[in-house]
Amino acid sequence: MGKVHGSLARAGKVRGQTPKVAKQDKKKKPRGRAHKRMQYNRRFVTAGKFLFHNNFFFSS
């Protein structure tokens, strides 16, 4: 068996220390055709000049 980084006695230490927070109710995301429409609008319509991170064509 290979070597392990640190002892397994401390496994799960941080997760055990963090306080439990209950999950919040979230609004359901659209599915199917409506989801594709949302993706299209987010990627192409409202993006404008900030289409890509290194897009120098529109930034100059």
C-alpha distance matrix in Angstrom:
0.0 3.8 6.8 9.1 12.8 14.6 14.3 14.0 17.3 19.1 17.9 21.2 23.4 25.6 26.1 27.1 29.6 31.4 34.5 34.8 37.3 38.8 38.8 42.1 44.2 44.2 46.8 45.6 45.1 47.4 46.1 47.1 50.0 50.4 46.8 47.4 50.7 49.0 46.4 49.3 51.3 48.5 47.5 50.9 53.8 53.1 50.9 53.9 53.4 49.9 48.5 45.6 44.2 45.5 48.7 51.3 53.8 55.0 54.3 56.9
3.8 0.0 3.8 6.5 9.9 12.4 13.0 13.3 16.8 18.0 16.9 20.1 22.1 23.9 24.8 26.1 28.3 29.9 33.3 33.8 36.1 37.9 37.8 41.0 43.2 43.0 45.6 44.6 43.9 46.2 45.1 46.2 49.0 49.2 45.6 46.1 49.2 47.3 44.7 47.5 49.4 46.4 45.4 48.7 51.7 50.8 48.4 51.4 50.7 47.2 45.8 42.9 41.3 42.4 45.7 48.2 50.9 52.1 51.2 53.8
6.8 3.8 0.0 3.8 6.7 9.0 10.0 11.2 14.5 15.4 14.9 18.3 19.7 21.6 23.0 24.2 26.0 27.8 31.4 32.3 34.7 36.8 36.9 40.1 42.6 42.5 45.3 44.6 44.0 46.5 45.7 47.0 49.8 49.7 46.0 46.7 49.6 47.5 45.0 47.8 49.5 46.3 45.4 48.8 51.6 50.5 48.1 51.1 50.2 46.6 45.6 42.6 40.7 41.9 45.4 47.7 50.6 51.6 50.5 53.0
9.1 6.5 3.8 0.0 3.8 6.0 7.1 8.0 11.5 11.9 11.3 14.6 16.0 17.9 19.2 20.5 22.2 24.1 27.6 28.6 31.0 33.1 33.4 36.6 39.2 39.3 42.1 41.6 41.2 43.9 43.3 44.8 47.6 47.3 43.6 44.5 47.4 45.1 42.7 45.7 47.2 43.9 43.3 46.8 49.4 48.2 45.9 48.9 48.2 44.5 43.7 40.8 38.9 40.4 43.8 46.2 49.1 49.9 48.7 51.4
12.8 9.9 6.7 3.8 0.0 3.8 6.8 8.6 11.5 10.8 10.6 13.6 14.4 15.7 17.6 19.2 20.3 22.1 25.7 27.1 29.4 31.9 32.2 35.2 38.0 38.0 40.9 40.7 40.3 43.1 42.8 44.4 47.1 46.6 42.9 43.8 46.4 43.9 41.6 44.6 45.8 42.4 41.8 45.3 47.9 46.4 44.0 46.9 46.1 42.4 41.8 38.9 36.7 38.2 41.7 44.0 47.1 47.8 46.3 49.0
14.6 12.4 9.0 6.0 3.8 0.0 3.8 6.6 8.6 7.9 8.9 12.1 12.1 14.1 16.3 17.2 18.2 20.4 24.0 25.7 28.3 31.0 31.8 34.9 37.9 38.2 41.3 41.4 41.3 44.3 44.2 46.1 48.8 48.1 44.4 45.6 48.1 45.5 43.4 46.5 47.5 44.1 43.8 47.4 49.7 48.0 45.9 48.8 48.1 44.3 43.9 41.2 38.9 40.6 44.0 46.3 49.5 49.9 48.4 51.1
14.3 13.0 10.0 7.1 6.8 3.8 0.0 3.8 5.4 6.1 7.6 11.2 11.4 14.2 16.1 16.2 17.6 20.3 23.6 25.1 28.1 30.6 31.6 35.0 38.0 38.7 41.9 41.9 42.1 45.1 45.0 47.0 49.9 49.2 45.6 47.0 49.6 47.0 45.0 48.3 49.3 46.0 45.9 49.5 51.8 50.1 48.1 51.2 50.7 46.9 46.5 43.9 41.7 43.6 47.0 49.4 52.5 52.8 51.4 54.2
14.0 13.3 11.2 8.0 8.6 6.6 3.8 0.0 3.8 5.3 5.1 8.9 10.1 13.1 14.2 14.2 16.3 18.8 22.0 23.0 26.0 28.2 29.2 32.7 35.5 36.3 39.5 39.4 39.7 42.8 42.5 44.5 47.5 46.9 43.4 45.0 47.6 45.1 43.3 46.7 47.8 44.6 44.6 48.3 50.5 49.0 47.2 50.5 50.2 46.4 45.8 43.4 41.6 43.6 46.9 49.5 52.4 52.6 51.4 54.4
17.3 16.8 14.5 11.5 11.5 8.6 5.4 3.8 0.0 3.8 5.6 8.7 8.8 12.4 13.7 12.8 14.6 17.6 20.6 21.8 25.1 27.5 29.0 32.5 35.5 36.6 40.0 40.2 40.8 44.0 44.0 46.2 49.3 48.4 45.1 46.8 49.4 46.7 45.1 48.6 49.5 46.2 46.5 50.3 52.3 50.5 48.9 52.2 52.0 48.2 47.8 45.6 43.6 45.8 49.1 51.7 54.6 54.6 53.3 56.3
19.1 18.0 15.4 11.9 10.8 7.9 6.1 5.3 3.8 0.0 3.8 6.3 5.5 8.9 10.7 10.3 11.6 14.5 17.7 19.3 22.5 25.1 26.5 29.9 33.1 34.1 37.5 37.8 38.4 41.7 41.9 44.3 47.2 46.2 42.8 44.6 46.9 44.1 42.6 46.0 46.7 43.4 43.7 47.5 49.4 47.5 45.9 49.1 48.8 45.0 44.8 42.6 40.5 42.8 46.0 48.6 51.6 51.5 50.0 53.0
17.9 16.9 14.9 11.3 10.6 8.9 7.6 5.1 5.6 3.8 0.0 3.8 5.6 8.3 9.1 9.4 11.7 13.9 17.0 18.0 20.9 23.2 24.2 27.7 30.6 31.5 34.8 34.9 35.4 38.6 38.6 40.9 43.8 42.9 39.5 41.3 43.8 41.1 39.5 43.0 43.9 40.7 41.0 44.7 46.7 45.0 43.4 46.8 46.7 42.9 42.5 40.3 38.5 40.9 44.0 46.8 49.6 49.5 48.2 51.4
21.2 20.1 18.3 14.6 13.6 12.1 11.2 8.9 8.7 6.3 3.8 0.0 3.8 5.7 5.4 6.0 8.7 10.4 13.5 14.2 17.1 19.4 20.5 24.0 27.0 28.0 31.4 31.7 32.4 35.7 35.9 38.4 41.4 40.2 36.9 38.9 41.3 38.5 37.2 40.7 41.4 38.2 38.8 42.6 44.3 42.5 41.2 44.6 44.7 41.0 40.7 38.8 37.1 39.7 42.7 45.5 48.2 47.9 46.7 49.9
23.4 22.1 19.7 16.0 14.4 12.1 11.4 10.1 8.8 5.5 5.6 3.8 0.0 3.8 5.6 5.3 6.3 9.0 12.3 14.0 17.0 19.9 21.5 24.7 28.0 29.2 32.7 33.4 34.2 37.7 38.2 40.8 43.7 42.3 39.0 41.1 43.2 40.2 39.0 42.5 42.9 39.6 40.3 44.1 45.7 43.6 42.3 45.5 45.5 41.7 41.7 39.8 37.8 40.4 43.5 46.2 49.0 48.6 47.1 50.2
25.6 23.9 21.6 17.9 15.7 14.1 14.2 13.1 12.4 8.9 8.3 5.7 3.8 0.0 3.8 5.4 5.1 6.4 10.1 12.1 14.6 17.7 19.1 22.1 25.5 26.5 30.0 30.9 31.6 35.1 35.9 38.6 41.3 39.7 36.4 38.5 40.4 37.3 36.1 39.6 39.8 36.4 37.3 41.0 42.4 40.2 38.9 42.2 42.1 38.4 38.6 36.7 34.7 37.4 40.4 43.0 45.9 45.3 43.7 46.9
26.1 24.8 23.0 19.2 17.6 16.3 16.1 14.2 13.7 10.7 9.1 5.4 5.6 3.8 0.0 3.8 5.4 5.5 8.6 9.5 12.0 14.7 16.0 19.2 22.5 23.6 27.1 27.8 28.7 32.3 33.0 35.8 38.6 37.0 33.9 36.1 38.1 35.1 34.1 37.7 38.0 34.8 35.8 39.6 41.0 38.9 37.8 41.2 41.5 37.8 37.8 36.2 34.6 37.5 40.3 43.1 45.8 45.1 43.8 47.1
27.1 26.1 24.2 20.5 19.2 17.2 16.2 14.2 12.8 10.3 9.4 6.0 5.3 5.4 3.8 0.0 3.8 5.7 8.0 9.1 12.5 15.1 17.1 20.5 23.8 25.4 29.1 29.9 31.2 34.8 35.5 38.4 41.3 39.7 36.7 39.2 41.1 38.1 37.3 41.0 41.2 38.0 39.2 43.0 44.2 42.1 41.2 44.7 45.0 41.3 41.4 39.9 38.2 41.2 43.9 46.8 49.4 48.6 47.3 50.7
29.6 28.3 26.0 22.2 20.3 18.2 17.6 16.3 14.6 11.6 11.7 8.7 6.3 5.1 5.4 3.8 0.0 3.8 6.4 9.0 12.2 15.4 17.7 20.7 24.3 25.9 29.6 30.8 32.1 35.8 36.9 39.9 42.6 40.8 37.8 40.2 41.9 38.7 38.0 41.6 41.5 38.2 39.5 43.2 44.3 41.9 41.0 44.3 44.5 40.8 41.2 39.8 37.9 40.8 43.6 46.2 49.0 48.0 46.5 49.7
31.4 29.9 27.8 24.1 22.1 20.4 20.3 18.8 17.6 14.5 13.9 10.4 9.0 6.4 5.5 5.7 3.8 0.0 3.8 6.5 8.9 12.4 14.5 17.2 20.9 22.4 26.0 27.5 28.7 32.5 33.7 36.9 39.4 37.4 34.5 37.1 38.6 35.3 34.7 38.3 38.0 34.8 36.3 40.0 40.9 38.5 37.7 41.0 41.4 37.7 38.2 37.0 35.2 38.3 40.9 43.6 46.2 45.1 43.6 47.0
34.5 33.3 31.4 27.6 25.7 24.0 23.6 22.0 20.6 17.7 17.0 13.5 12.3 10.1 8.6 8.0 6.4 3.8 0.0 3.8 6.3 9.8 12.6 15.1 18.8 20.8 24.5 26.3 28.0 31.7 33.2 36.6 39.1 36.9 34.3 37.1 38.4 35.1 35.0 38.6 38.1 35.1 36.9 40.5 41.1 38.6 38.2 41.5 42.2 38.7 39.2 38.3 36.8 40.0 42.4 45.2 47.6 46.3 44.9 48.3
34.8 33.8 32.3 28.6 27.1 25.7 25.1 23.0 21.8 19.3 18.0 14.2 14.0 12.1 9.5 9.1 9.0 6.5 3.8 0.0 3.8 6.5 9.4 12.4 15.9 18.1 21.9 23.4 25.4 29.1 30.5 33.8 36.5 34.4 31.9 34.9 36.3 33.1 33.2 36.9 36.5 33.7 35.7 39.2 39.8 37.6 37.4 40.9 41.8 38.4 38.7 38.0 36.8 40.2 42.4 45.3 47.6 46.2 45.1 48.6
37.3 36.1 34.7 31.0 29.4 28.3 28.1 26.0 25.1 22.5 20.9 17.1 17.0 14.6 12.0 12.5 12.2 8.9 6.3 3.8 0.0 3.8 6.5 8.9 12.5 14.7 18.5 20.4 22.4 26.1 27.8 31.3 33.8 31.5 29.1 32.3 33.4 30.1 30.4 34.1 33.5 30.8 33.0 36.5 36.8 34.5 34.6 38.0 39.2 35.8 36.3 35.9 34.8 38.4 40.3 43.3 45.4 43.8 42.7 46.3
38.8 37.9 36.8 33.1 31.9 31.0 30.6 28.2 27.5 25.1 23.2 19.4 19.9 17.7 14.7 15.1 15.4 12.4 9.8 6.5 3.8 0.0 3.8 6.4 9.6 12.3 16.0 17.8 20.3 23.9 25.5 29.1 31.7 29.4 27.3 30.6 31.7 28.7 29.3 33.0 32.4 30.1 32.5 35.9 36.1 34.0 34.4 37.9 39.4 36.2 36.5 36.4 35.7 39.4 41.1 44.2 46.0 44.3 43.6 47.2
38.8 37.8 36.9 33.4 32.2 31.8 31.6 29.2 29.0 26.5 24.2 20.5 21.5 19.1 16.0 17.1 17.7 14.5 12.6 9.4 6.5 3.8 0.0 3.8 6.7 8.9 12.6 14.2 16.5 20.2 21.8 25.3 27.9 25.6 23.5 26.9 28.0 25.0 25.7 29.4 28.9 26.6 29.1 32.5 32.7 30.8 31.3 34.8 36.5 33.4 33.4 33.5 33.1 36.8 38.3 41.6 43.2 41.5 41.0 44.7
42.1 41.0 40.1 36.6 35.2 34.9 35.0 32.7 32.5 29.9 27.7 24.0 24.7 22.1 19.2 20.5 20.7 17.2 15.1 12.4 8.9 6.4 3.8 0.0 3.8 6.2 9.8 12.1 14.7 18.3 20.5 24.2 26.4 23.8 22.0 25.5 26.1 23.1 24.2 27.7 26.9 24.8 27.6 30.8 30.6 28.6 29.4 32.9 34.8 31.9 32.1 32.6 32.4 36.2 37.3 40.5 42.0 40.0 39.6 43.3
44.2 43.2 42.6 39.2 38.0 37.9 38.0 35.5 35.5 33.1 30.6 27.0 28.0 25.5 22.5 23.8 24.3 20.9 18.8 15.9 12.5 9.6 6.7 3.8 0.0 3.8 6.9 9.2 12.3 15.6 17.9 21.6 23.8 21.1 19.8 23.4 23.9 21.1 22.7 26.1 25.3 23.7 26.6 29.6 29.3 27.5 28.8 32.2 34.5 31.8 31.8 32.7 32.9 36.7 37.6 40.8 42.0 39.9 39.8 43.6
44.2 43.0 42.5 39.3 38.0 38.2 38.7 36.3 36.6 34.1 31.5 28.0 29.2 26.5 23.6 25.4 25.9 22.4 20.8 18.1 14.7 12.3 8.9 6.2 3.8 0.0 3.8 6.2 8.8 12.3 14.8 18.6 20.5 17.7 16.2 19.8 20.3 17.4 18.9 22.3 21.5 19.9 22.9 25.8 25.5 23.9 25.2 28.6 31.0 28.4 28.3 29.3 29.8 33.5 34.2 37.5 38.5 36.5 36.5 40.3
46.8 45.6 45.3 42.1 40.9 41.3 41.9 39.5 40.0 37.5 34.8 31.4 32.7 30.0 27.1 29.1 29.6 26.0 24.5 21.9 18.5 16.0 12.6 9.8 6.9 3.8 0.0 3.8 6.4 9.4 12.4 16.1 17.6 14.6 13.7 17.4 17.5 14.8 16.9 20.1 19.1 18.1 21.3 23.9 23.2 21.9 23.6 27.0 29.7 27.5 27.2 28.6 29.5 33.3 33.5 36.9 37.5 35.3 35.7 39.5
45.6 44.6 44.6 41.6 40.7 41.4 41.9 39.4 40.2 37.8 34.9 31.7 33.4 30.9 27.8 29.9 30.8 27.5 26.3 23.4 20.4 17.8 14.2 12.1 9.2 6.2 3.8 0.0 3.8 6.5 8.9 12.7 14.7 12.1 11.1 14.9 15.5 13.3 15.3 18.5 18.1 17.4 20.3 22.9 22.7 21.9 23.5 27.0 29.7 27.6 26.8 28.2 29.4 33.1 33.3 36.8 37.2 35.3 36.0 39.8
45.1 43.9 44.0 41.2 40.3 41.3 42.1 39.7 40.8 38.4 35.4 32.4 34.2 31.6 28.7 31.2 32.1 28.7 28.0 25.4 22.4 20.3 16.5 14.7 12.3 8.8 6.4 3.8 0.0 3.8 6.4 10.0 11.8 9.1 7.5 11.3 12.0 9.8 11.5 14.8 14.7 14.0 16.7 19.3 19.3 18.8 20.3 23.8 26.6 24.5 23.5 24.9 26.4 30.0 30.0 33.6 33.8 32.1 33.0 36.7
47.4 46.2 46.5 43.9 43.1 44.3 45.1 42.8 44.0 41.7 38.6 35.7 37.7 35.1 32.3 34.8 35.8 32.5 31.7 29.1 26.1 23.9 20.2 18.3 15.6 12.3 9.4 6.5 3.8 0.0 3.8 7.0 8.2 5.6 5.0 8.8 9.3 8.1 10.4 13.1 13.3 13.6 16.1 18.2 18.1 18.2 20.0 23.4 26.4 24.8 23.4 25.2 27.2 30.5 30.2 33.7 33.6 31.9 33.2 36.8
46.1 45.1 45.7 43.3 42.8 44.2 45.0 42.5 44.0 41.9 38.6 35.9 38.2 35.9 33.0 35.5 36.9 33.7 33.2 30.5 27.8 25.5 21.8 20.5 17.9 14.8 12.4 8.9 6.4 3.8 0.0 3.8 6.4 5.7 4.9 7.9 9.7 9.6 11.0 13.5 14.7 15.2 17.0 19.0 19.5 20.2 21.7 25.0 27.9 26.3 24.4 26.0 28.2 31.3 31.0 34.7 34.5 33.1 34.6 38.2
47.1 46.2 47.0 44.8 44.4 46.1 47.0 44.5 46.2 44.3 40.9 38.4 40.8 38.6 35.8 38.4 39.9 36.9 36.6 33.8 31.3 29.1 25.3 24.2 21.6 18.6 16.1 12.7 10.0 7.0 3.8 0.0 3.8 5.5 5.4 6.6 8.8 10.1 11.0 12.7 14.6 15.7 16.8 18.4 19.1 20.5 21.9 25.0 27.9 26.7 24.4 26.0 28.5 31.4 30.9 34.5 33.9 32.8 34.7 38.2
50.0 49.0 49.8 47.6 47.1 48.8 49.9 47.5 49.3 47.2 43.8 41.4 43.7 41.3 38.6 41.3 42.6 39.4 39.1 36.5 33.8 31.7 27.9 26.4 23.8 20.5 17.6 14.7 11.8 8.2 6.4 3.8 0.0 3.8 5.4 5.2 6.2 8.7 10.0 10.6 12.4 14.3 15.4 16.3 16.7 18.5 20.2 22.9 26.1 25.3 23.0 25.1 27.9 30.6 29.6 33.1 32.2 30.9 33.1 36.4
50.4 49.2 49.7 47.3 46.6 48.1 49.2 46.9 48.4 46.2 42.9 40.2 42.3 39.7 37.0 39.7 40.8 37.4 36.9 34.4 31.5 29.4 25.6 23.8 21.1 17.7 14.6 12.1 9.1 5.6 5.7 5.5 3.8 0.0 3.8 5.5 5.0 6.2 8.7 9.9 10.6 12.3 14.3 15.4 15.1 16.4 18.5 21.3 24.6 23.7 21.9 24.2 26.8 29.7 28.8 32.2 31.5 29.8 31.7 35.2
46.8 45.6 46.0 43.6 42.9 44.4 45.6 43.4 45.1 42.8 39.5 36.9 39.0 36.4 33.9 36.7 37.8 34.5 34.3 31.9 29.1 27.3 23.5 22.0 19.8 16.2 13.7 11.1 7.5 5.0 4.9 5.4 5.4 3.8 0.0 3.8 5.3 5.0 6.3 8.7 9.9 10.6 12.3 14.2 14.7 15.6 17.0 20.2 23.2 21.8 19.8 21.7 24.1 27.1 26.5 30.1 29.8 28.3 30.0 33.5
47.4 46.1 46.7 44.5 43.8 45.6 47.0 45.0 46.8 44.6 41.3 38.9 41.1 38.5 36.1 39.2 40.2 37.1 37.1 34.9 32.3 30.6 26.9 25.5 23.4 19.8 17.4 14.9 11.3 8.8 7.9 6.6 5.2 5.5 3.8 0.0 3.8 5.4 5.1 6.2 8.6 9.9 10.5 11.9 12.9 14.6 15.7 18.6 21.5 20.5 18.0 20.0 22.7 25.5 24.6 28.1 27.5 26.3 28.3 31.7
50.7 49.2 49.6 47.4 46.4 48.1 49.6 47.6 49.4 46.9 43.8 41.3 43.2 40.4 38.1 41.1 41.9 38.6 38.4 36.3 33.4 31.7 28.0 26.1 23.9 20.3 17.5 15.5 12.0 9.3 9.7 8.8 6.2 5.0 5.3 3.8 0.0 3.8 5.4 5.1 6.2 8.6 10.0 10.5 10.5 12.3 14.2 16.8 20.0 19.4 17.4 19.9 22.9 25.6 24.3 27.6 26.7 25.1 27.2 30.5
49.0 47.3 47.5 45.1 43.9 45.5 47.0 45.1 46.7 44.1 41.1 38.5 40.2 37.3 35.1 38.1 38.7 35.3 35.1 33.1 30.1 28.7 25.0 23.1 21.1 17.4 14.8 13.3 9.8 8.1 9.6 10.1 8.7 6.2 5.0 5.4 3.8 0.0 3.8 5.5 5.2 6.1 8.6 10.2 10.0 10.6 12.4 15.5 18.7 17.6 16.0 18.4 20.9 23.9 23.0 26.4 25.9 24.1 25.7 29.2
46.4 44.7 45.0 42.7 41.6 43.4 45.0 43.3 45.1 42.6 39.5 37.2 39.0 36.1 34.1 37.3 38.0 34.7 35.0 33.2 30.4 29.3 25.7 24.2 22.7 18.9 16.9 15.3 11.5 10.4 11.0 11.0 10.0 8.7 6.3 5.1 5.4 3.8 0.0 3.8 5.5 5.1 6.0 8.4 9.7 10.5 11.1 14.4 17.1 15.7 13.6 15.5 18.1 21.1 20.3 23.9 23.5 22.2 23.8 27.4
49.3 47.5 47.8 45.7 44.6 46.5 48.3 46.7 48.6 46.0 43.0 40.7 42.5 39.6 37.7 41.0 41.6 38.3 38.6 36.9 34.1 33.0 29.4 27.7 26.1 22.3 20.1 18.5 14.8 13.1 13.5 12.7 10.6 9.9 8.7 6.2 5.1 5.5 3.8 0.0 3.8 5.5 5.2 5.8 7.0 9.1 10.0 12.6 15.5 14.9 12.5 15.0 18.1 20.7 19.3 22.6 21.7 20.3 22.5 25.8
51.3 49.4 49.5 47.2 45.8 47.5 49.3 47.8 49.5 46.7 43.9 41.4 42.9 39.8 38.0 41.2 41.5 38.0 38.1 36.5 33.5 32.4 28.9 26.9 25.3 21.5 19.1 18.1 14.7 13.3 14.7 14.6 12.4 10.6 9.9 8.6 6.2 5.2 5.5 3.8 0.0 3.8 5.6 5.6 4.8 6.1 8.1 10.7 14.1 13.6 12.2 15.2 18.1 20.8 19.2 22.3 21.4 19.4 21.4 24.7
48.5 46.4 46.3 43.9 42.4 44.1 46.0 44.6 46.2 43.4 40.7 38.2 39.6 36.4 34.8 38.0 38.2 34.8 35.1 33.7 30.8 30.1 26.6 24.8 23.7 19.9 18.1 17.4 14.0 13.6 15.2 15.7 14.3 12.3 10.6 9.9 8.6 6.1 5.1 5.5 3.8 0.0 3.8 6.0 6.3 5.8 6.5 10.0 12.8 11.5 10.2 12.8 15.2 18.2 17.2 20.5 20.2 18.3 19.7 23.3
47.5 45.4 45.4 43.3 41.8 43.8 45.9 44.6 46.5 43.7 41.0 38.8 40.3 37.3 35.8 39.2 39.5 36.3 36.9 35.7 33.0 32.5 29.1 27.6 26.6 22.9 21.3 20.3 16.7 16.1 17.0 16.8 15.4 14.3 12.3 10.5 10.0 8.6 6.0 5.2 5.6 3.8 0.0 3.8 6.4 6.9 5.8 9.0 11.3 10.0 7.6 10.0 13.0 15.7 14.5 17.9 17.5 16.1 17.9 21.4
50.9 48.7 48.8 46.8 45.3 47.4 49.5 48.3 50.3 47.5 44.7 42.6 44.1 41.0 39.6 43.0 43.2 40.0 40.5 39.2 36.5 35.9 32.5 30.8 29.6 25.8 23.9 22.9 19.3 18.2 19.0 18.4 16.3 15.4 14.2 11.9 10.5 10.2 8.4 5.8 5.6 6.0 3.8 0.0 3.8 6.1 5.5 7.3 10.0 10.0 7.7 10.9 14.3 16.3 14.3 17.3 16.2 14.6 17.0 20.1
53.8 51.7 51.6 49.4 47.9 49.7 51.8 50.5 52.3 49.4 46.7 44.3 45.7 42.4 41.0 44.2 44.3 40.9 41.1 39.8 36.8 36.1 32.7 30.6 29.3 25.5 23.2 22.7 19.3 18.1 19.5 19.1 16.7 15.1 14.7 12.9 10.5 10.0 9.7 7.0 4.8 6.3 6.4 3.8 0.0 3.8 5.7 6.7 10.3 11.0 9.8 13.4 16.5 18.6 16.4 19.0 17.7 15.4 17.7 20.7
53.1 50.8 50.5 48.2 46.4 48.0 50.1 49.0 50.5 47.5 45.0 42.5 43.6 40.2 38.9 42.1 41.9 38.5 38.6 37.6 34.5 34.0 30.8 28.6 27.5 23.9 21.9 21.9 18.8 18.2 20.2 20.5 18.5 16.4 15.6 14.6 12.3 10.6 10.5 9.1 6.1 5.8 6.9 6.1 3.8 0.0 3.8 5.6 9.1 9.1 9.1 12.7 15.1 17.6 15.7 18.3 17.5 14.8 16.4 19.7
50.9 48.4 48.1 45.9 44.0 45.9 48.1 47.2 48.9 45.9 43.4 41.2 42.3 38.9 37.8 41.2 41.0 37.7 38.2 37.4 34.6 34.4 31.3 29.4 28.8 25.2 23.6 23.5 20.3 20.0 21.7 21.9 20.2 18.5 17.0 15.7 14.2 12.4 11.1 10.0 8.1 6.5 5.8 5.5 5.7 3.8 0.0 3.8 6.4 5.6 5.4 8.9 11.4 13.8 12.0 14.8 14.4 12.0 13.4 16.9
53.9 51.4 51.1 48.9 46.9 48.8 51.2 50.5 52.2 49.1 46.8 44.6 45.5 42.2 41.2 44.7 44.3 41.0 41.5 40.9 38.0 37.9 34.8 32.9 32.2 28.6 27.0 27.0 23.8 23.4 25.0 25.0 22.9 21.3 20.2 18.6 16.8 15.5 14.4 12.6 10.7 10.0 9.0 7.3 6.7 5.6 3.8 0.0 3.8 5.6 6.2 9.8 12.3 13.9 11.3 13.3 12.2 9.3 11.2 14.3
53.4 50.7 50.2 48.2 46.1 48.1 50.7 50.2 52.0 48.8 46.7 44.7 45.5 42.1 41.5 45.0 44.5 41.4 42.2 41.8 39.2 39.4 36.5 34.8 34.5 31.0 29.7 29.7 26.6 26.4 27.9 27.9 26.1 24.6 23.2 21.5 20.0 18.7 17.1 15.5 14.1 12.8 11.3 10.0 10.3 9.1 6.4 3.8 0.0 3.8 5.5 8.2 10.1 11.0 8.1 9.6 8.9 5.8 7.4 10.7
49.9 47.2 46.6 44.5 42.4 44.3 46.9 46.4 48.2 45.0 42.9 41.0 41.7 38.4 37.8 41.3 40.8 37.7 38.7 38.4 35.8 36.2 33.4 31.9 31.8 28.4 27.5 27.6 24.5 24.8 26.3 26.7 25.3 23.7 21.8 20.5 19.4 17.6 15.7 14.9 13.6 11.5 10.0 10.0 11.0 9.1 5.6 5.6 3.8 0.0 3.8 5.7 7.0 9.0 7.4 9.8 10.4 8.1 8.5 12.2
48.5 45.8 45.6 43.7 41.8 43.9 46.5 45.8 47.8 44.8 42.5 40.7 41.7 38.6 37.8 41.4 41.2 38.2 39.2 38.7 36.3 36.5 33.4 32.1 31.8 28.3 27.2 26.8 23.5 23.4 24.4 24.4 23.0 21.9 19.8 18.0 17.4 16.0 13.6 12.5 12.2 10.2 7.6 7.7 9.8 9.1 5.4 6.2 5.5 3.8 0.0 3.8 7.0 8.9 7.1 10.4 10.4 9.1 10.5 14.0
45.6 42.9 42.6 40.8 38.9 41.2 43.9 43.4 45.6 42.6 40.3 38.8 39.8 36.7 36.2 39.9 39.8 37.0 38.3 38.0 35.9 36.4 33.5 32.6 32.7 29.3 28.6 28.2 24.9 25.2 26.0 26.0 25.1 24.2 21.7 20.0 19.9 18.4 15.5 15.0 15.2 12.8 10.0 10.9 13.4 12.7 8.9 9.8 8.2 5.7 3.8 0.0 3.8 5.6 5.3 9.0 10.2 10.0 10.6 14.0
44.2 41.3 40.7 38.9 36.7 38.9 41.7 41.6 43.6 40.5 38.5 37.1 37.8 34.7 34.6 38.2 37.9 35.2 36.8 36.8 34.8 35.7 33.1 32.4 32.9 29.8 29.5 29.4 26.4 27.2 28.2 28.5 27.9 26.8 24.1 22.7 22.9 20.9 18.1 18.1 18.1 15.2 13.0 14.3 16.5 15.1 11.4 12.3 10.1 7.0 7.0 3.8 0.0 3.8 5.7 8.8 11.2 11.1 10.4 13.7
45.5 42.4 41.9 40.4 38.2 40.6 43.6 43.6 45.8 42.8 40.9 39.7 40.4 37.4 37.5 41.2 40.8 38.3 40.0 40.2 38.4 39.4 36.8 36.2 36.7 33.5 33.3 33.1 30.0 30.5 31.3 31.4 30.6 29.7 27.1 25.5 25.6 23.9 21.1 20.7 20.8 18.2 15.7 16.3 18.6 17.6 13.8 13.9 11.0 9.0 8.9 5.6 3.8 0.0 3.8 6.0 8.9 9.9 9.1 11.7
48.7 45.7 45.4 43.8 41.7 44.0 47.0 46.9 49.1 46.0 44.0 42.7 43.5 40.4 40.3 43.9 43.6 40.9 42.4 42.4 40.3 41.1 38.3 37.3 37.6 34.2 33.5 33.3 30.0 30.2 31.0 30.9 29.6 28.8 26.5 24.6 24.3 23.0 20.3 19.3 19.2 17.2 14.5 14.3 16.4 15.7 12.0 11.3 8.1 7.4 7.1 5.3 5.7 3.8 0.0 3.8 5.6 6.5 6.8 9.4
51.3 48.2 47.7 46.2 44.0 46.3 49.4 49.5 51.7 48.6 46.8 45.5 46.2 43.0 43.1 46.8 46.2 43.6 45.2 45.3 43.3 44.2 41.6 40.5 40.8 37.5 36.9 36.8 33.6 33.7 34.7 34.5 33.1 32.2 30.1 28.1 27.6 26.4 23.9 22.6 22.3 20.5 17.9 17.3 19.0 18.3 14.8 13.3 9.6 9.8 10.4 9.0 8.8 6.0 3.8 0.0 3.8 5.6 5.0 6.3
53.8 50.9 50.6 49.1 47.1 49.5 52.5 52.4 54.6 51.6 49.6 48.2 49.0 45.9 45.8 49.4 49.0 46.2 47.6 47.6 45.4 46.0 43.2 42.0 42.0 38.5 37.5 37.2 33.8 33.6 34.5 33.9 32.2 31.5 29.8 27.5 26.7 25.9 23.5 21.7 21.4 20.2 17.5 16.2 17.7 17.5 14.4 12.2 8.9 10.4 10.4 10.2 11.2 8.9 5.6 3.8 0.0 3.8 5.8 6.4
55.0 52.1 51.6 49.9 47.8 49.9 52.8 52.6 54.6 51.5 49.5 47.9 48.6 45.3 45.1 48.6 48.0 45.1 46.3 46.2 43.8 44.3 41.5 40.0 39.9 36.5 35.3 35.3 32.1 31.9 33.1 32.8 30.9 29.8 28.3 26.3 25.1 24.1 22.2 20.3 19.4 18.3 16.1 14.6 15.4 14.8 12.0 9.3 5.8 8.1 9.1 10.0 11.1 9.9 6.5 5.6 3.8 0.0 3.8 5.7
54.3 51.2 50.5 48.7 46.3 48.4 51.4 51.4 53.3 50.0 48.2 46.7 47.1 43.7 43.8 47.3 46.5 43.6 44.9 45.1 42.7 43.6 41.0 39.6 39.8 36.5 35.7 36.0 33.0 33.2 34.6 34.7 33.1 31.7 30.0 28.3 27.2 25.7 23.8 22.5 21.4 19.7 17.9 17.0 17.7 16.4 13.4 11.2 7.4 8.5 10.5 10.6 10.4 9.1 6.8 5.0 5.8 3.8 0.0 3.8
56.9 53.8 53.0 51.4 49.0 51.1 54.2 54.4 56.3 53.0 51.4 49.9 50.2 46.9 47.1 50.7 49.7 47.0 48.3 48.6 46.3 47.2 44.7 43.3 43.6 40.3 39.5 39.8 36.7 36.8 38.2 38.2 36.4 35.2 33.5 31.7 30.5 29.2 27.4 25.8 24.7 23.3 21.4 20.1 20.7 19.7 16.9 14.3 10.7 12.2 14.0 14.0 13.7 11.7 9.4 6.3 6.4 5.7 3.8 0.0
